[in-house]
Amino acid sequence: EDMPRCAELVKQAQGAGLKFKNKYYVTPGSEQVRATIARDGITEVFESAGGTVLANACGPCIGQWNRSDVPEGEANSIVTSYNRNFAKRNDGNPATHSFVTSPEMVTVLSFASSLSFNPLTDSIPTPDGGEFKFEAPFGKELPPSGFDPGRNTFQAPPEDGASLEVKVDPTSDRLQLLTPFSAWDGKDYEAMPVLIKAKGKCTTDHISMAGPWLKYRGHLENISNNMLIGAVNAENGETNTVEHLESGEFGAVPEVAARYRDGGIGWVVI
């Protein structure tokens, strides 16, 4: 329903000679949605106004936005209809203010280029010197021609994989074969140092942020280097700075955790 409603808003603006003033990205929620909006001409509507339809995969919602229009550290604002707006969530920039709103509001604000724009009362100057005002859009809950399932990319595994061998380049920084963890010795864990006590909000983004780190999702050791680097240490109020209790030295959370591991010392996170 969201896609045709937004497409109708785009058509209204195009009828007045307007194009997007800001970068406008659309992320289909599935292969079925991608194929359906392509078949029904909705993709063409977005692109004809200057928008970009992304792949039906994880993108800016989890920090996979390779953004180039704003330097890191420069204060700016974006509006999205994704469901999360933690610091650095979308583009890795801590100075980006991300406002969550409806797909329709994202669309009209991309034409107005102003966060204060109210489509119920405000208008946008047109190239011919007139004024354009949006009308409330309509979108059917289901596509009239049904959904297009799109491409079937599933590859079934072999019925018997006993003879298969998984080969991974030992020098790869993106893939790593897993080795078994040490078995539990049946005893309670005692006298374990606290690696970090997280202060305040500690979400999945603070624990293991996505973004460029996702390229290491097949390499446990490398992706572990982002562990808790966004969490605030309750002991000093800083991020990614914890004390190695045996040496008294401070280091990044993953670095200190690795030192404990290499020394045969378990640790706990609070």
C-alpha positions in Angstrom: 0.0 0.0 0.0 2.9 2.4 0.8 4.5 2.1 -2.6 1.4 3.2 -4.7 0.6 6.0 -2.3 4.1 7.4 -2.6 4.1 6.9 -6.3 0.9 9.0 -6.5 2.5 11.8 -4.6 5.4 11.7 -7.0 3.1 11.9 -10.0 1.3 14.9 -8.4 4.6 16.7 -8.0 5.8 15.8 -11.5 2.6 17.2 -12.9 3.6 20.5 -11.5 7.1 20.2 -13.0 8.8 19.3 -9.7 11.6 16.8 -9.1 13.2 15.6 -5.9 15.3 18.3 -4.2 17.0 15.7 -2.0 18.3 12.2 -2.5 15.4 9.9 -2.4 15.9 6.1 -1.9 13.4 3.3 -2.0 14.1 -0.1 -0.5 11.6 -2.8 -1.5 10.9 -5.1 1.5 11.2 -8.3 -0.5 11.9 -9.8 -3.9 8.1 -10.0 -4.3 7.7 -6.3 -3.7 10.6 -5.4 -5.9 9.2 -7.4 -8.8 5.7 -6.2 -8.3 6.5 -2.4 -8.3 8.8 -3.0 -11.3 5.9 -4.7 -13.2 3.4 -2.1 -12.2 5.5 0.9 -13.3 6.0 2.2 -9.8 9.8 1.9 -10.0 9.8 3.9 -13.2 7.8 6.7 -11.5 10.3 7.0 -8.7 13.3 6.9 -11.0 11.8 9.5 -13.4 11.6 12.0 -10.6 15.2 11.5 -9.7 14.8 8.7 -7.1 16.8 5.5 -6.7 15.3 2.1 -6.1 17.7 0.0 -4.1 18.1 -3.7 -4.0 15.6 -5.7 -1.9 18.2 -6.2 0.8 19.5 -4.7 3.9 20.7 -1.2 3.1 20.6 2.2 4.9 18.5 0.6 7.6 21.5 -1.2 9.0 24.2 1.2 8.0 25.0 -0.2 4.6 24.6 3.3 3.0 27.9 4.2 1.3 27.1 7.9 1.7 29.2 10.5 -0.2 27.2 13.7 -0.1 28.0 14.6 3.5 31.5 14.3 5.1 31.6 12.3 8.4 31.2 14.6 11.3 29.2 17.2 9.5 25.8 18.0 11.1 22.9 17.1 8.9 19.4 15.7 9.0 17.7 12.9 7.2 14.1 11.5 7.3 13.4 7.8 6.8 10.6 5.3 7.2 12.9 2.7 8.6 12.2 1.6 12.2 15.4 2.7 13.9 17.3 6.0 14.2 20.1 5.3 16.7 23.3 7.4 16.3 25.3 6.3 13.3 22.6 3.8 12.4 22.0 4.7 8.8 25.2 6.2 7.5 27.9 5.8 10.2 28.0 9.5 10.8 27.4 10.4 14.5 26.4 13.9 13.5 23.5 12.8 11.4 20.1 13.4 12.9 17.7 10.8 11.6 13.9 11.4 11.9 11.5 8.5 11.5 8.3 9.2 9.7 5.9 7.7 7.2 6.8 6.8 3.7 4.4 9.5 2.5 6.1 12.2 4.6 9.5 11.1 3.4 8.3 11.5 -0.1 6.8 15.0 0.3 9.8 16.3 2.3 12.1 15.1 -0.4 10.3 17.6 -2.8 10.0 20.4 -0.2 13.5 20.0 1.2 12.4 21.4 4.6 11.6 19.6 7.8 9.0 22.2 8.7 7.0 21.5 5.6 3.3 20.6 6.3 1.7 19.0 3.3 -1.8 19.8 4.7 -1.2 23.6 4.7 2.0 24.4 2.8 2.8 24.7 -0.9 5.9 24.4 -3.0 6.9 27.0 -5.7 6.8 25.6 -9.2 9.1 26.3 -12.1 6.4 28.4 -13.9 6.0 30.7 -10.9 3.0 29.1 -9.4 2.3 27.2 -6.2 1.8 23.4 -5.8 0.0 21.8 -3.0 -0.2 18.0 -2.4 -3.5 16.2 -2.2 -4.0 13.2 0.1 -2.8 10.1 -1.8 -4.6 6.8 -2.2 -3.1 3.3 -2.4 -4.8 0.0 -2.7 -4.0 -2.5 0.0 -3.2 -5.2 -2.6 -2.0 -4.8 -6.2 -4.9 -5.3 -8.7 -2.9 -7.8 -10.7 -1.6 -9.7 -7.6 1.9 -10.0 -6.5 4.8 -10.9 -8.8 6.9 -13.5 -7.0 10.0 -12.4 -8.8 13.1 -14.4 -9.3 13.6 -17.6 -7.3 17.2 -17.5 -6.1 16.9 -20.4 -3.7 19.6 -23.0 -4.2 18.8 -26.3 -2.5 21.6 -28.1 -0.7 22.7 -31.6 -1.8 20.7 -34.5 -0.3 23.9 -36.0 1.1 26.6 -33.6 2.0 28.8 -36.1 3.9 31.4 -36.1 1.2 31.6 -32.4 0.7 34.6 -30.4 2.1 34.3 -26.7 2.7 37.5 -24.9 1.7 38.3 -21.5 2.9 41.5 -19.5 2.2 43.3 -19.3 5.6 44.4 -15.7 4.7 40.8 -14.5 4.0 39.6 -11.7 6.1 35.9 -12.3 5.2 35.6 -16.0 5.8 36.8 -18.2 8.6 36.1 -21.8 9.5 34.8 -22.2 13.0 36.7 -24.2 15.6 34.9 -25.7 18.6 34.8 -23.7 21.8 36.2 -25.3 24.9 33.8 -27.6 26.6 32.3 -26.5 29.9 34.1 -28.1 32.8 31.0 -28.5 34.9 32.1 -25.9 37.4 30.7 -22.5 38.3 32.3 -19.4 36.8 34.1 -17.6 39.6 36.3 -14.5 40.0 35.8 -13.4 36.4 36.8 -9.8 35.6 34.1 -7.5 34.3 35.1 -6.5 30.7 32.6 -3.7 30.6 29.6 -2.5 32.5 27.4 -0.7 29.9 25.9 2.6 31.0 22.5 3.7 29.8 20.9 2.6 26.6 22.7 -0.5 25.2 21.0 -1.8 22.0 22.1 -4.2 19.4 23.8 -1.3 17.6 26.0 -0.7 20.7 26.7 -4.3 21.1 27.5 -5.3 17.5 26.9 -2.5 15.0 26.3 -3.3 11.4 27.3 -1.1 8.5 30.7 -1.9 7.0 31.2 -4.6 9.6 28.7 -6.8 7.8 31.4 -7.8 5.3 33.0 -9.8 8.2 29.8 -11.8 9.0 31.5 -15.0 7.8 34.6 -14.3 9.9 33.9 -14.6 13.6 37.2 -13.3 14.8 37.1 -10.2 12.6 33.5 -9.3 13.2 34.1 -9.7 16.9 36.3 -6.6 16.6 33.2 -4.5 16.7 31.9 -6.0 20.0 30.6 -3.4 22.3 32.6 -0.6 20.7 29.5 1.7 20.9 28.7 1.0 24.5 29.4 3.6 27.2 31.7 2.3 29.9 30.0 3.0 33.3 33.5 3.3 34.9 34.7 6.3 32.9 31.8 7.5 30.7 33.7 6.7 27.5 33.1 4.4 24.6 35.4 1.6 23.5 37.8 2.3 26.4 38.1 -0.3 29.2 40.7 -1.3 31.7 42.6 -4.6 31.6 42.4 -5.3 35.3 45.6 -7.4 35.5 47.8 -4.8 33.9 45.9 -1.6 34.6 46.2 -0.6 31.0 43.3 0.7 29.0 42.4 -0.4 25.5 39.5 -1.0 23.1 36.8 -3.4 24.3 37.7 -6.2 21.7 41.4 -5.7 22.3 41.1 -6.2 26.1 38.7 -9.1 25.6 41.3 -10.8 23.3 44.0 -10.3 25.9 41.9 -12.0 28.5 41.2 -14.9 26.1 44.9 -15.3 25.2 45.7 -15.4 28.9 43.1 -18.1 29.6 40.9 -15.7 31.6 37.2 -15.7 31.1 35.3 -12.4 31.5 31.7 -11.1 31.9 29.7 -8.2 30.5 27.1 -6.3 32.6 
